[in-house]
Amino acid sequence: MSLQLKICRDVWGTWSVHGLSAAPASHLPSLPASIEYARKTCDAVPATIELFVDGMYIVAHQDQGWPRPLFARSSDRARTTETEPDLRGSLTRSRFFAWLRRFGAEYHPAASKEQGASRAAS
């Protein structure tokens, strides 16, 4: 049988861990600090962890020793974003701007006619 934990943000913007004792551990500064607190307090026994993060509900199971990280360290994220190019970014921007031009033409027909005339003259 594994431990049941719930980690969520409280009304003050800090984090709390429920399920380790009768009263929740409150006012933890961050989600990583909350997870580390829970891991150390329960000696990393097997646990099912419910995370409530900005309206998203996540359930994770950790085996003895909590071998899997639940999130990437900020240094890992920075390294990933620097080495991997955003191949979809330019395509997404192009599609957005094309949609925006069509949207503007629907609401400003005179401007779109002027643009069409100037393009034809070029």
Number of C-alpha atoms within 10 A of each C-alpha: 7 13 15 14 18 19 23 22 21 13 8 7 12 15 23 23 26 18 15 15 9 7 9 13 17 16 16 18 13 15 19 15 13 21 22 12 16 23 17 11 12 12 12 17 17 18 21 17 23 18 20 15 13 8 8 7 10 12 11 12 16 19 13 12 13 15 9 10 9 13 10 10 10 9 8 10 11 11 10 11 10 9 8 8 9 10 8 9 10 10 11 11 11 12 12 12 12 12 12 12 12 13 11 13 15 12 10 11 11 11 13 16 12 11 13 11 11 10 9 8 7 5
